[in-house]
Amino acid sequence: MKVQPLDERVLVRPIEQEEKVGSIIIPDTAKEKPMTGEVIAVGTDEEIKKLLKAGDKILFGKYAGEEITINNEKHLIIGRDQILAKIS
């Protein structure tokens, strides 16, 4: 399935990071939501297309976006105002 975000929205695949404290692995239920992700698709707005492209890494707010599932994989659709930074 192909998803094309509209306007100033971006389709993002969250980057999960394994958390470890010493030799203890923190279970999924105790982990914080990831706040970094990889841009999969960019919306139709010209300004957002100038700022981001597929493959870019971004930083976003903890509770940003709407979660969707594409091919059994979790993704987020995030508005431009919820994107904090581009990671290079």
C-alpha positions as CSV (number, residue, x, y, z in Angstrom):
1,M,0.0,0.0,0.0
2,K,1.3,3.4,-0.9
3,V,0.4,6.4,1.3
4,Q,0.8,10.0,0.1
5,P,0.4,12.6,2.9
6,L,-1.5,15.8,2.0
7,D,-0.6,19.4,2.7
8,E,2.1,20.0,5.3
9,R,2.1,16.4,6.6
10,V,4.9,13.9,6.6
11,L,4.8,10.0,6.7
12,V,7.4,8.8,9.2
13,R,8.7,5.4,10.3
14,P,9.6,5.7,14.0
15,I,13.1,4.5,14.9
16,E,12.9,2.2,17.9
17,Q,16.0,2.2,20.1
18,E,16.7,-0.7,22.4
19,E,17.1,0.6,25.9
20,K,19.5,-1.0,28.3
21,V,20.5,0.0,31.8
22,G,23.7,-2.0,32.7
23,S,22.8,-5.6,32.0
24,I,19.0,-5.0,32.4
25,I,16.9,-4.6,29.2
26,I,13.9,-2.3,29.7
27,P,10.7,-4.0,28.6
28,D,8.6,-2.4,25.8
29,T,5.8,-1.4,28.3
30,A,8.2,0.8,30.3
31,K,9.9,2.4,27.3
32,E,9.2,6.0,26.2
33,K,7.9,6.5,22.7
34,P,10.6,7.1,20.1
35,M,11.1,10.7,19.2
36,T,13.2,10.2,16.1
37,G,12.1,8.8,12.8
38,E,12.8,8.3,9.1
39,V,10.8,10.3,6.5
40,I,9.0,7.9,4.1
41,A,6.9,10.4,2.2
42,V,6.4,14.2,2.2
43,G,3.1,16.0,1.7
44,T,2.0,18.1,-1.3
45,D,2.9,21.5,0.2
46,E,5.8,23.2,-1.6
47,E,7.4,24.5,1.6
48,I,7.6,21.1,3.3
49,K,9.0,19.6,0.0
50,K,11.9,22.2,0.2
51,L,12.6,21.2,3.8
52,L,12.4,17.4,3.8
53,K,12.7,14.4,1.5
54,A,12.3,10.7,1.8
55,G,15.2,9.2,3.8
56,D,15.7,12.2,6.1
57,K,15.9,11.7,9.8
58,I,13.7,14.0,12.0
59,L,13.1,14.7,15.7
60,F,9.5,15.1,16.7
61,G,7.4,15.6,19.9
62,K,6.7,12.7,22.2
63,Y,3.0,12.5,21.4
64,A,3.1,13.8,17.8
65,G,1.2,12.5,14.9
66,E,-1.4,9.9,14.2
67,E,-0.3,6.3,14.3
68,I,-1.2,4.1,11.3
69,T,-0.1,0.6,10.2
70,I,1.2,0.0,6.7
71,N,2.2,-3.6,5.8
72,N,2.1,-4.6,9.5
73,E,4.6,-1.8,10.4
74,K,3.8,1.2,12.6
75,H,4.1,4.6,11.0
76,L,3.1,8.2,11.9
77,I,1.6,11.0,9.9
78,I,3.0,14.1,11.5
79,G,2.1,17.7,10.8
80,R,4.9,20.3,10.0
81,D,4.2,22.1,13.3
82,Q,5.0,18.9,15.3
83,I,8.4,18.4,13.7
84,L,11.2,19.8,15.9
85,A,14.3,19.3,13.8
86,K,16.0,17.6,10.9
87,I,18.9,15.4,12.0
88,S,22.0,15.3,9.8
